[in-house]
């Protein structure tokens, strides 16, 4: 099943996509569709049931700014990443690593969104630029 979507792109982005499409001997629409598909990571179904961060109370937003993986998941993720880097990750461990990476990425995105909302609400100070 497919859904047709209309988007507005800057001229520069469209021209880049058009040049790439010509190079690949494909149409621009398929290049853009593939690019979007590859750039948006999958999200678990239960994540879509979450309330938007902007609708949460101040306390809930602040709690999300402290979000971390469960310690056992974090330890297992580290172990699997080490095994992958060493070239010892098995085929049965690969899906487990993907699942844990997805949990990590979703949590990181939630935390970043909460930090942004907390700054917007002036619940926390924005991070300052380091002096170089």
N, CA, C and O atoms as CSV, one atom per row, in Angstrom:
chain,resi,resn,atom,element,x,y,z
A,1,UNK,N,N,0.835,-1.171,0.000
A,1,UNK,CA,C,0.000,0.000,0.000
A,1,UNK,C,C,0.887,1.244,0.000
A,1,UNK,O,O,1.952,1.247,0.618
A,2,UNK,N,N,0.463,2.275,-0.673
A,2,UNK,CA,C,1.214,3.523,-0.754
A,2,UNK,C,C,0.299,4.698,-0.482
A,2,UNK,O,O,-0.904,4.640,-0.733
A,3,UNK,N,N,0.883,5.762,0.033
A,3,UNK,CA,C,0.161,7.000,0.277
A,3,UNK,C,C,0.847,8.095,-0.508
A,3,UNK,O,O,2.066,8.250,-0.442
A,4,UNK,N,N,0.061,8.855,-1.253
A,4,UNK,CA,C,0.625,9.953,-2.032
A,4,UNK,C,C,0.728,11.184,-1.142
A,4,UNK,O,O,-0.224,11.543,-0.449
A,5,UNK,N,N,1.900,11.831,-1.167
A,5,UNK,CA,C,2.168,12.999,-0.340
A,5,UNK,C,C,2.721,14.103,-1.227
A,5,UNK,O,O,3.518,13.840,-2.128
A,6,UNK,N,N,2.305,15.331,-0.976
A,6,UNK,CA,C,2.853,16.474,-1.691
A,6,UNK,C,C,3.726,17.261,-0.722
A,6,UNK,O,O,3.285,17.613,0.372
A,7,UNK,N,N,4.970,17.537,-1.128
A,7,UNK,CA,C,5.882,18.295,-0.279
A,7,UNK,C,C,6.490,19.442,-1.077
A,7,UNK,O,O,6.524,19.416,-2.308
A,8,UNK,N,N,6.963,20.434,-0.360
A,8,UNK,CA,C,7.669,21.548,-0.988
A,8,UNK,C,C,9.134,21.449,-0.607
A,8,UNK,O,O,9.475,21.398,0.575
A,9,UNK,N,N,9.996,21.423,-1.608
A,9,UNK,CA,C,11.435,21.335,-1.395
A,9,UNK,C,C,12.082,22.627,-1.855
A,9,UNK,O,O,11.578,23.301,-2.753
A,10,UNK,N,N,13.194,22.966,-1.238
A,10,UNK,CA,C,13.955,24.112,-1.741
A,10,UNK,C,C,14.464,23.750,-3.139
A,10,UNK,O,O,14.615,22.574,-3.469
A,11,UNK,N,N,14.724,24.762,-3.942
A,11,UNK,CA,C,15.234,24.512,-5.293
A,11,UNK,C,C,16.530,23.717,-5.247
A,11,UNK,O,O,16.752,22.827,-6.068
A,12,UNK,N,N,17.387,24.044,-4.280
A,12,UNK,CA,C,18.673,23.356,-4.169
A,12,UNK,C,C,18.484,21.856,-3.908
A,12,UNK,O,O,19.138,21.026,-4.540
A,13,UNK,N,N,17.593,21.515,-2.980
A,13,UNK,CA,C,17.366,20.102,-2.653
A,13,UNK,C,C,16.777,19.376,-3.855
A,13,UNK,O,O,17.182,18.258,-4.173
A,14,UNK,N,N,15.825,20.011,-4.517
A,14,UNK,CA,C,15.225,19.372,-5.686
A,14,UNK,C,C,16.267,19.155,-6.782
A,14,UNK,O,O,16.302,18.095,-7.406
A,15,UNK,N,N,17.101,20.144,-7.011
A,15,UNK,CA,C,18.134,20.017,-8.048
A,15,UNK,C,C,19.125,18.907,-7.706
A,15,UNK,O,O,19.561,18.170,-8.590
A,16,UNK,N,N,19.480,18.785,-6.431
A,16,UNK,CA,C,20.370,17.687,-6.015
A,16,UNK,C,C,19.714,16.341,-6.284
A,16,UNK,O,O,20.350,15.424,-6.805
A,17,UNK,N,N,18.434,16.226,-5.926
A,17,UNK,CA,C,17.701,14.976,-6.153
A,17,UNK,C,C,17.585,14.697,-7.649
A,17,UNK,O,O,17.707,13.550,-8.080
A,18,UNK,N,N,17.350,15.733,-8.434
A,18,UNK,CA,C,17.215,15.575,-9.880
A,18,UNK,C,C,18.533,15.110,-10.511
A,18,UNK,O,O,18.537,14.229,-11.371
A,19,UNK,N,N,19.646,15.705,-10.081
A,19,UNK,CA,C,20.958,15.292,-10.598
A,19,UNK,C,C,21.254,13.837,-10.219
A,19,UNK,O,O,21.740,13.055,-11.036
A,20,UNK,N,N,20.952,13.496,-8.968
A,20,UNK,CA,C,21.185,12.121,-8.521
A,20,UNK,C,C,20.306,11.150,-9.311
A,20,UNK,O,O,20.764,10.076,-9.701
A,21,UNK,N,N,19.054,11.523,-9.545
A,21,UNK,CA,C,18.134,10.664,-10.295
A,21,UNK,C,C,18.653,10.424,-11.715
A,21,UNK,O,O,18.600,9.305,-12.225
A,22,UNK,N,N,19.154,11.486,-12.339
A,22,UNK,CA,C,19.718,11.333,-13.685
A,22,UNK,C,C,20.919,10.390,-13.659
A,22,UNK,O,O,21.055,9.513,-14.512
A,23,UNK,N,N,21.770,10.580,-12.685
A,23,UNK,CA,C,22.954,9.737,-12.557
A,23,UNK,C,C,22.570,8.271,-12.359
A,23,UNK,O,O,23.210,7.377,-12.914
A,24,UNK,N,N,21.526,8.028,-11.569
A,24,UNK,CA,C,21.079,6.663,-11.267
A,24,UNK,C,C,20.080,6.127,-12.288
A,24,UNK,O,O,19.624,4.988,-12.183
A,25,UNK,N,N,19.740,6.964,-13.286
A,25,UNK,CA,C,18.762,6.588,-14.310
A,25,UNK,C,C,17.417,6.188,-13.683
A,25,UNK,O,O,16.822,5.170,-14.036
A,26,UNK,N,N,16.966,7.020,-12.749
A,26,UNK,CA,C,15.687,6.797,-12.055
A,26,UNK,C,C,14.912,8.097,-12.032
A,26,UNK,O,O,15.454,9.161,-12.332
A,27,UNK,N,N,13.630,8.006,-11.670
A,27,UNK,CA,C,12.832,9.229,-11.572
A,27,UNK,C,C,13.039,9.869,-10.192
A,27,UNK,O,O,13.377,9.190,-9.222
A,28,UNK,N,N,12.830,11.181,-10.129
A,28,UNK,CA,C,13.070,11.942,-8.901
A,28,UNK,C,C,12.198,11.423,-7.761
A,28,UNK,O,O,12.667,11.307,-6.629
A,29,UNK,N,N,10.934,11.109,-8.045
A,29,UNK,CA,C,10.020,10.650,-6.988
A,29,UNK,C,C,10.537,9.394,-6.297
A,29,UNK,O,O,10.450,9.280,-5.074
A,30,UNK,N,N,11.074,8.452,-7.068
A,30,UNK,CA,C,11.568,7.217,-6.441
A,30,UNK,C,C,12.834,7.482,-5.627
A,30,UNK,O,O,13.054,6.845,-4.596
A,31,UNK,N,N,13.662,8.414,-6.083
A,31,UNK,CA,C,14.864,8.786,-5.332
A,31,UNK,C,C,14.456,9.403,-3.998
A,31,UNK,O,O,15.010,9.055,-2.955
A,32,UNK,N,N,13.488,10.321,-4.030
A,32,UNK,CA,C,13.037,10.976,-2.792
A,32,UNK,C,C,12.365,9.975,-1.857
A,32,UNK,O,O,12.600,10.001,-0.649
A,33,UNK,N,N,11.534,9.097,-2.405
A,33,UNK,CA,C,10.854,8.092,-1.574
A,33,UNK,C,C,11.872,7.175,-0.893
A,33,UNK,O,O,11.752,6.883,0.297
A,34,UNK,N,N,12.872,6.724,-1.650
A,34,UNK,CA,C,13.911,5.858,-1.071
A,34,UNK,C,C,14.717,6.606,-0.009
A,34,UNK,O,O,15.050,6.044,1.035
A,35,UNK,N,N,15.028,7.873,-0.279
A,35,UNK,CA,C,15.802,8.672,0.680
A,35,UNK,C,C,15.045,8.824,1.995
A,35,UNK,O,O,15.630,8.702,3.071
A,36,UNK,N,N,13.765,9.088,1.909
A,36,UNK,CA,C,12.949,9.228,3.121
A,36,UNK,C,C,12.873,7.896,3.853
A,36,UNK,O,O,13.025,7.843,5.074
A,37,UNK,N,N,12.640,6.826,3.112
A,37,UNK,CA,C,12.540,5.506,3.735
A,37,UNK,C,C,13.819,5.134,4.474
A,37,UNK,O,O,13.765,4.559,5.562
A,38,UNK,N,N,14.965,5.459,3.892
A,38,UNK,CA,C,16.243,5.114,4.514
A,38,UNK,C,C,16.623,6.042,5.659
A,38,UNK,O,O,17.376,5.646,6.549
A,39,UNK,N,N,16.112,7.274,5.651
A,39,UNK,CA,C,16.551,8.236,6.662
A,39,UNK,C,C,15.682,8.256,7.915
A,39,UNK,O,O,16.115,8.759,8.952
A,40,UNK,N,N,14.477,7.726,7.841
A,40,UNK,CA,C,13.604,7.717,9.023
A,40,UNK,C,C,13.662,6.333,9.654
A,40,UNK,O,O,13.226,5.353,9.051
A,41,UNK,N,N,14.199,6.253,10.862
A,41,UNK,CA,C,14.315,4.930,11.489
A,41,UNK,C,C,12.937,4.395,11.880
A,41,UNK,O,O,12.010,5.173,12.107
A,42,UNK,N,N,12.801,3.080,11.959
A,42,UNK,CA,C,11.530,2.511,12.395
A,42,UNK,C,C,11.250,2.882,13.852
A,42,UNK,O,O,12.168,3.052,14.653
A,43,UNK,N,N,9.986,3.000,14.168
A,43,UNK,CA,C,9.567,3.314,15.531
A,43,UNK,C,C,8.604,2.216,15.974
A,43,UNK,O,O,7.687,1.848,15.240
A,44,UNK,N,N,8.821,1.704,17.173
A,44,UNK,CA,C,7.936,0.657,17.685
A,44,UNK,C,C,6.515,1.187,17.811
A,44,UNK,O,O,6.318,2.370,18.090
A,45,UNK,N,N,5.530,0.331,17.610
A,45,UNK,CA,C,4.116,0.728,17.597
A,45,UNK,C,C,3.683,1.383,18.905
A,45,UNK,O,O,2.905,2.337,18.879
A,46,UNK,N,N,4.170,0.893,20.054
A,46,UNK,CA,C,3.727,1.447,21.336
A,46,UNK,C,C,4.236,2.866,21.563
A,46,UNK,O,O,3.705,3.574,22.419
A,47,UNK,N,N,5.245,3.296,20.823
A,47,UNK,CA,C,5.769,4.654,20.965
A,47,UNK,C,C,4.775,5.669,20.427
A,47,UNK,O,O,4.726,6.802,20.906
A,48,UNK,N,N,3.981,5.276,19.436
A,48,UNK,CA,C,3.015,6.201,18.856
A,48,UNK,C,C,1.866,6.500,19.812
A,48,UNK,O,O,1.099,7.435,19.581
A,49,UNK,N,N,1.737,5.722,20.876
A,49,UNK,CA,C,0.691,5.958,21.877
A,49,UNK,C,C,1.097,7.023,22.887
A,49,UNK,O,O,0.280,7.417,23.720
A,50,UNK,N,N,2.329,7.493,22.834
A,50,UNK,CA,C,2.818,8.485,23.788
A,50,UNK,C,C,2.209,9.852,23.523
A,50,UNK,O,O,1.958,10.226,22.377
A,51,UNK,N,N,1.977,10.591,24.601
A,51,UNK,CA,C,1.515,11.967,24.466
A,51,UNK,C,C,2.650,12.834,23.937
A,51,UNK,O,O,3.814,12.583,24.251
A,52,UNK,N,N,2.330,13.847,23.142
A,52,UNK,CA,C,3.392,14.760,22.714
A,52,UNK,C,C,4.028,15.432,23.933
A,52,UNK,O,O,3.336,15.739,24.904
A,53,UNK,N,N,5.318,15.657,23.886
A,53,UNK,CA,C,6.032,16.257,25.013
A,53,UNK,C,C,5.437,17.623,25.354
A,53,UNK,O,O,5.391,18.007,26.523
A,54,UNK,N,N,4.988,18.345,24.352
A,54,UNK,CA,C,4.413,19.675,24.596
A,54,UNK,C,C,3.132,19.614,25.429
A,54,UNK,O,O,2.733,20.617,26.021
A,55,UNK,N,N,2.483,18.447,25.481
A,55,UNK,CA,C,1.247,18.302,26.249
A,55,UNK,C,C,1.500,17.809,27.674
A,55,UNK,O,O,0.564,17.718,28.468
A,56,UNK,N,N,2.744,17.494,28.006
A,56,UNK,CA,C,3.065,16.963,29.334
A,56,UNK,C,C,3.194,18.080,30.364
A,56,UNK,O,O,3.435,19.236,30.015
A,57,UNK,N,N,3.032,17.725,31.622
A,57,UNK,CA,C,3.227,18.681,32.710
A,57,UNK,C,C,4.708,19.002,32.845
A,57,UNK,O,O,5.556,18.283,32.316
A,58,UNK,N,N,5.016,20.078,33.550
A,58,UNK,CA,C,6.413,20.448,33.777
A,58,UNK,C,C,7.179,19.308,34.440
A,58,UNK,O,O,8.313,19.016,34.060
A,59,UNK,N,N,6.564,18.662,35.432
A,59,UNK,CA,C,7.229,17.564,36.144
A,59,UNK,C,C,7.515,16.392,35.198
A,59,UNK,O,O,8.579,15.777,35.265
A,60,UNK,N,N,6.563,16.092,34.325
A,60,UNK,CA,C,6.761,14.994,33.381
A,60,UNK,C,C,7.877,15.326,32.376
A,60,UNK,O,O,8.678,14.463,32.017
A,61,UNK,N,N,7.915,16.579,31.932
A,61,UNK,CA,C,8.960,16.997,31.000
A,61,UNK,C,C,10.323,16.874,31.670
A,61,UNK,O,O,11.264,16.342,31.080
A,62,UNK,N,N,10.430,17.363,32.898
A,62,UNK,CA,C,11.700,17.276,33.619
A,62,UNK,C,C,12.115,15.824,33.846
A,62,UNK,O,O,13.298,15.495,33.761
A,63,UNK,N,N,11.145,14.957,34.134
A,63,UNK,CA,C,11.468,13.536,34.317
A,63,UNK,C,C,12.023,12.944,33.032
A,63,UNK,O,O,12.955,12.140,33.071
A,64,UNK,N,N,11.458,13.333,31.892
A,64,UNK,CA,C,11.951,12.815,30.610
A,64,UNK,C,C,13.366,13.302,30.294
A,64,UNK,O,O,14.107,12.632,29.576
A,65,UNK,N,N,13.742,14.471,30.831
A,65,UNK,CA,C,15.100,14.963,30.578
A,65,UNK,C,C,16.144,14.075,31.250
A,65,UNK,O,O,17.325,14.149,30.913
A,66,UNK,N,N,15.728,13.252,32.181
A,66,UNK,CA,C,16.628,12.336,32.891
A,66,UNK,C,C,16.517,10.902,32.381
A,66,UNK,O,O,17.097,9.987,32.966
A,67,UNK,N,N,15.773,10.704,31.291
A,67,UNK,CA,C,15.505,9.372,30.762
A,67,UNK,C,C,16.791,8.626,30.418
A,67,UNK,O,O,17.700,9.175,29.795
A,68,UNK,N,N,16.844,7.360,30.838
A,68,UNK,CA,C,17.973,6.488,30.516
A,68,UNK,C,C,17.450,5.096,30.245
A,68,UNK,O,O,16.360,4.733,30.688
A,69,UNK,N,N,18.233,4.316,29.514
A,69,UNK,CA,C,17.873,2.919,29.275
A,69,UNK,C,C,17.879,2.173,30.602
A,69,UNK,O,O,18.557,2.564,31.553
A,70,UNK,N,N,17.119,1.106,30.644
A,70,UNK,CA,C,17.173,0.222,31.807
A,70,UNK,C,C,18.602,-0.307,31.912
A,70,UNK,O,O,19.215,-0.616,30.890
A,71,UNK,N,N,19.145,-0.418,33.129
A,71,UNK,CA,C,20.542,-0.853,33.287
A,71,UNK,C,C,20.864,-2.182,32.610
A,71,UNK,O,O,21.941,-2.334,32.033
A,72,UNK,N,N,19.939,-3.150,32.672
A,72,UNK,CA,C,20.219,-4.442,32.040
A,72,UNK,C,C,20.234,-4.318,30.516
A,72,UNK,O,O,21.027,-4.981,29.848
A,73,UNK,N,N,19.363,-3.474,29.967
A,73,UNK,CA,C,19.363,-3.246,28.519
A,73,UNK,C,C,20.640,-2.518,28.094
A,73,UNK,O,O,21.244,-2.850,27.074
A,74,UNK,N,N,21.036,-1.535,28.879
A,74,UNK,CA,C,22.238,-0.758,28.574
A,74,UNK,C,C,23.474,-1.656,28.584
A,74,UNK,O,O,24.326,-1.565,27.700
A,75,UNK,N,N,23.564,-2.522,29.590
A,75,UNK,CA,C,24.705,-3.434,29.685
A,75,UNK,C,C,24.723,-4.405,28.508
A,75,UNK,O,O,25.778,-4.673,27.934
A,76,UNK,N,N,23.558,-4.927,28.154
A,76,UNK,CA,C,23.485,-5.875,27.035
A,76,UNK,C,C,23.812,-5.171,25.715
A,76,UNK,O,O,24.488,-5.745,24.860
A,77,UNK,N,N,23.339,-3.937,25.544
A,77,UNK,CA,C,23.654,-3.177,24.338
A,77,UNK,C,C,25.163,-2.980,24.216
A,77,UNK,O,O,25.731,-3.172,23.142
A,78,UNK,N,N,25.802,-2.600,25.303
A,78,UNK,CA,C,27.257,-2.420,25.292
A,78,UNK,C,C,27.968,-3.717,24.933
A,78,UNK,O,O,28.911,-3.722,24.141
A,79,UNK,N,N,27.513,-4.801,25.515
A,79,UNK,CA,C,28.121,-6.110,25.247
A,79,UNK,C,C,27.981,-6.478,23.763
A,79,UNK,O,O,28.939,-6.925,23.133
A,80,UNK,N,N,26.773,-6.283,23.215
A,80,UNK,CA,C,26.552,-6.628,21.807
A,80,UNK,C,C,27.339,-5.720,20.869
A,80,UNK,O,O,27.847,-6.176,19.845
A,81,UNK,N,N,27.442,-4.446,21.209
A,81,UNK,CA,C,28.231,-3.529,20.388
A,81,UNK,C,C,29.709,-3.914,20.412
A,81,UNK,O,O,30.392,-3.843,19.390
A,82,UNK,N,N,30.196,-4.320,21.582
A,82,UNK,CA,C,31.586,-4.786,21.683
A,82,UNK,C,C,31.803,-6.032,20.823
A,82,UNK,O,O,32.811,-6.156,20.128
A,83,UNK,N,N,30.841,-6.946,20.884
A,83,UNK,CA,C,30.942,-8.176,20.092
A,83,UNK,C,C,30.909,-7.857,18.593
A,83,UNK,O,O,31.624,-8.469,17.800
A,84,UNK,N,N,30.068,-6.891,18.223
A,84,UNK,CA,C,29.982,-6.498,16.817
A,84,UNK,C,C,31.304,-5.883,16.347
A,84,UNK,O,O,31.808,-6.208,15.271
A,85,UNK,N,N,31.850,-4.996,17.168
A,85,UNK,CA,C,33.101,-4.342,16.812
A,85,UNK,C,C,34.245,-5.356,16.689
A,85,UNK,O,O,35.126,-5.208,15.842
A,86,UNK,N,N,34.221,-6.368,17.531
A,86,UNK,CA,C,35.261,-7.394,17.498
A,86,UNK,C,C,35.024,-8.421,16.388
A,86,UNK,O,O,35.875,-9.271,16.123
A,87,UNK,N,N,33.855,-8.330,15.741
A,87,UNK,CA,C,33.540,-9.268,14.660
A,87,UNK,C,C,33.004,-10.597,15.144
A,87,UNK,O,O,33.041,-11.581,14.406
A,88,UNK,N,N,32.502,-10.649,16.379
A,88,UNK,CA,C,32.013,-11.896,16.954
A,88,UNK,C,C,30.492,-11.951,17.122
A,88,UNK,O,O,29.975,-12.886,17.734
A,89,UNK,N,N,29.780,-10.975,16.593
A,89,UNK,CA,C,28.318,-10.952,16.734
A,89,UNK,C,C,27.713,-12.076,15.903
A,89,UNK,O,O,28.011,-12.208,14.716
A,90,UNK,N,N,26.863,-12.886,16.532
A,90,UNK,CA,C,26.235,-14.000,15.816
A,90,UNK,C,C,24.960,-13.529,15.126
A,90,UNK,O,O,24.432,-12.460,15.429
A,91,UNK,N,N,24.483,-14.338,14.204
A,91,UNK,CA,C,23.244,-14.016,13.487
A,91,UNK,C,C,22.048,-13.962,14.433
A,91,UNK,O,O,21.109,-13.204,14.191
A,92,UNK,N,N,22.066,-14.746,15.496
A,92,UNK,CA,C,20.957,-14.713,16.453
A,92,UNK,C,C,21.024,-13.466,17.340
A,92,UNK,O,O,20.005,-13.030,17.876
A,93,UNK,N,N,22.216,-12.895,17.496
A,93,UNK,CA,C,22.365,-11.683,18.310
A,93,UNK,C,C,22.034,-10.408,17.522
A,93,UNK,O,O,21.718,-9.374,18.109
A,94,UNK,N,N,22.109,-10.493,16.196
A,94,UNK,CA,C,21.886,-9.321,15.351
A,94,UNK,C,C,20.514,-8.669,15.580
A,94,UNK,O,O,20.451,-7.453,15.760
A,95,UNK,N,N,19.408,-9.442,15.580
A,95,UNK,CA,C,18.099,-8.821,15.827
A,95,UNK,C,C,17.981,-8.215,17.235
A,95,UNK,O,O,17.321,-7.193,17.421
A,96,UNK,N,N,18.617,-8.844,18.206
A,96,UNK,CA,C,18.608,-8.304,19.569
A,96,UNK,C,C,19.322,-6.955,19.607
A,96,UNK,O,O,18.861,-6.020,20.261
A,97,UNK,N,N,20.450,-6.859,18.904
A,97,UNK,CA,C,21.182,-5.602,18.827
A,97,UNK,C,C,20.324,-4.534,18.148
A,97,UNK,O,O,20.274,-3.394,18.611
A,98,UNK,N,N,19.658,-4.890,17.070
A,98,UNK,CA,C,18.803,-3.926,16.371
A,98,UNK,C,C,17.680,-3.425,17.286
A,98,UNK,O,O,17.381,-2.231,17.301
A,99,UNK,N,N,17.068,-4.316,18.035
A,99,UNK,CA,C,15.986,-3.935,18.939
A,99,UNK,C,C,16.496,-2.997,20.030
A,99,UNK,O,O,15.863,-1.985,20.331
A,100,UNK,N,N,17.637,-3.337,20.618
A,100,UNK,CA,C,18.197,-2.485,21.672
A,100,UNK,C,C,18.642,-1.133,21.125
A,100,UNK,O,O,18.499,-0.116,21.804
A,101,UNK,N,N,19.178,-1.111,19.910
A,101,UNK,CA,C,19.556,0.168,19.286
A,101,UNK,C,C,18.316,1.022,19.037
A,101,UNK,O,O,18.354,2.240,19.206
A,102,UNK,N,N,17.232,0.392,18.641
A,102,UNK,CA,C,15.988,1.118,18.412
A,102,UNK,C,C,15.470,1.715,19.719
A,102,UNK,O,O,15.051,2.872,19.748
A,103,UNK,N,N,15.496,0.940,20.788
A,103,UNK,CA,C,15.074,1.436,22.103
A,103,UNK,C,C,15.954,2.608,22.517
A,103,UNK,O,O,15.456,3.616,23.020
A,104,UNK,N,N,17.257,2.477,22.307
A,104,UNK,CA,C,18.194,3.538,22.656
A,104,UNK,C,C,17.899,4.807,21.854
A,104,UNK,O,O,17.824,5.896,22.423
A,105,UNK,N,N,17.732,4.671,20.552
A,105,UNK,CA,C,17.490,5.838,19.695
A,105,UNK,C,C,16.169,6.523,20.024
A,105,UNK,O,O,16.092,7.751,20.041
A,106,UNK,N,N,15.138,5.738,20.283
A,106,UNK,CA,C,13.843,6.321,20.635
A,106,UNK,C,C,13.938,7.073,21.956
A,106,UNK,O,O,13.383,8.164,22.094
A,107,UNK,N,N,14.636,6.497,22.921
A,107,UNK,CA,C,14.817,7.161,24.210
A,107,UNK,C,C,15.622,8.440,24.079
A,107,UNK,O,O,15.303,9.451,24.705
A,108,UNK,N,N,16.666,8.392,23.265
A,108,UNK,CA,C,17.495,9.573,23.039
A,108,UNK,C,C,16.687,10.696,22.393
A,108,UNK,O,O,16.838,11.863,22.753
A,109,UNK,N,N,15.837,10.341,21.444
A,109,UNK,CA,C,14.987,11.339,20.791
A,109,UNK,C,C,13.983,11.924,21.787
A,109,UNK,O,O,13.757,13.134,21.798
A,110,UNK,N,N,13.384,11.076,22.620
A,110,UNK,CA,C,12.462,11.561,23.651
A,110,UNK,C,C,13.170,12.518,24.612
A,110,UNK,O,O,12.643,13.576,24.954
A,111,UNK,N,N,14.358,12.132,25.033
A,111,UNK,CA,C,15.119,12.949,25.971
A,111,UNK,C,C,15.488,14.290,25.345
A,111,UNK,O,O,15.362,15.328,25.994
A,112,UNK,N,N,15.937,14.282,24.110
A,112,UNK,CA,C,16.300,15.525,23.424
A,112,UNK,C,C,15.088,16.431,23.252
A,112,UNK,O,O,15.188,17.646,23.426
A,113,UNK,N,N,13.952,15.847,22.914
A,113,UNK,CA,C,12.721,16.623,22.758
A,113,UNK,C,C,12.303,17.226,24.103
A,113,UNK,O,O,11.870,18.376,24.170
A,114,UNK,N,N,12.436,16.441,25.158
A,114,UNK,CA,C,12.096,16.939,26.497
A,114,UNK,C,C,13.042,18.057,26.920
A,114,UNK,O,O,12.603,19.041,27.515
A,115,UNK,N,N,14.327,17.921,26.623
A,115,UNK,CA,C,15.289,18.985,26.954
A,115,UNK,C,C,14.936,20.271,26.222
A,115,UNK,O,O,14.983,21.354,26.805
A,116,UNK,N,N,14.586,20.156,24.961
A,116,UNK,CA,C,14.190,21.329,24.180
A,116,UNK,C,C,12.937,21.981,24.773
A,116,UNK,O,O,12.859,23.204,24.887
A,117,UNK,N,N,11.972,21.161,25.144
A,117,UNK,CA,C,10.734,21.678,25.738
A,117,UNK,C,C,11.009,22.313,27.100
A,117,UNK,O,O,10.429,23.348,27.428
A,118,UNK,N,N,11.873,21.712,27.877
A,118,UNK,CA,C,12.208,22.253,29.196
A,118,UNK,C,C,12.885,23.620,29.070
A,118,UNK,O,O,12.620,24.523,29.864
A,119,UNK,N,N,13.743,23.767,28.087
A,119,UNK,CA,C,14.386,25.063,27.853
A,119,UNK,C,C,13.340,26.075,27.396
A,119,UNK,O,O,13.328,27.216,27.858
A,120,UNK,N,N,12.460,25.650,26.485
A,120,UNK,CA,C,11.414,26.542,25.977
A,120,UNK,C,C,10.515,27.042,27.114
A,120,UNK,O,O,10.108,28.204,27.127
A,121,UNK,N,N,10.209,26.152,28.068
A,121,UNK,CA,C,9.362,26.523,29.210
A,121,UNK,C,C,10.160,27.210,30.322
A,121,UNK,O,O,9.595,27.601,31.343
A,122,UNK,N,N,11.449,27.354,30.127
A,122,UNK,CA,C,12.362,27.950,31.101
A,122,UNK,C,C,12.417,27.145,32.398
A,122,UNK,O,O,12.561,27.707,33.484
A,123,UNK,N,N,12.299,25.821,32.273
A,123,UNK,CA,C,12.422,24.929,33.420
A,123,UNK,C,C,13.895,24.644,33.711
A,123,UNK,O,O,14.278,24.372,34.849
A,124,UNK,N,N,14.710,24.713,32.659
A,124,UNK,CA,C,16.154,24.553,32.792
A,124,UNK,C,C,16.829,25.615,31.919
A,124,UNK,O,O,16.231,26.165,30.995
A,125,UNK,N,N,18.077,25.877,32.242
A,125,UNK,CA,C,18.848,26.849,31.462
A,125,UNK,C,C,19.361,26.169,30.190
A,125,UNK,O,O,19.707,24.988,30.216
A,126,UNK,N,N,19.411,26.898,29.091
A,126,UNK,CA,C,20.002,26.310,27.895
A,126,UNK,C,C,21.487,26.055,28.113
A,126,UNK,O,O,22.137,26.741,28.901
A,127,UNK,N,N,22.008,25.076,27.416
A,127,UNK,CA,C,23.430,24.780,27.505
A,127,UNK,C,C,24.196,25.926,26.877
A,127,UNK,O,O,23.803,26.458,25.838
A,128,UNK,N,N,25.281,26.296,27.510
A,128,UNK,CA,C,26.087,27.384,26.958
A,128,UNK,C,C,27.152,26.829,26.030
A,128,UNK,O,O,27.570,25.680,26.165
A,129,UNK,N,N,27.578,27.636,25.106
A,129,UNK,CA,C,28.648,27.259,24.179
A,129,UNK,C,C,29.968,27.229,24.947
A,129,UNK,O,O,30.239,28.126,25.744
A,130,UNK,N,N,30.787,26.209,24.714
A,130,UNK,CA,C,32.089,26.176,25.388
A,130,UNK,C,C,32.992,27.288,24.825
A,130,UNK,O,O,32.941,27.596,23.635
A,131,UNK,N,N,33.800,27.870,25.681
A,131,UNK,CA,C,34.756,28.875,25.233
A,131,UNK,C,C,35.918,28.183,24.559
A,131,UNK,O,O,36.553,27.300,25.136
A,132,UNK,N,N,36.187,28.584,23.351
A,132,UNK,CA,C,37.304,27.965,22.611
A,132,UNK,C,C,38.468,28.901,22.534
A,132,UNK,O,O,39.497,28.559,21.952
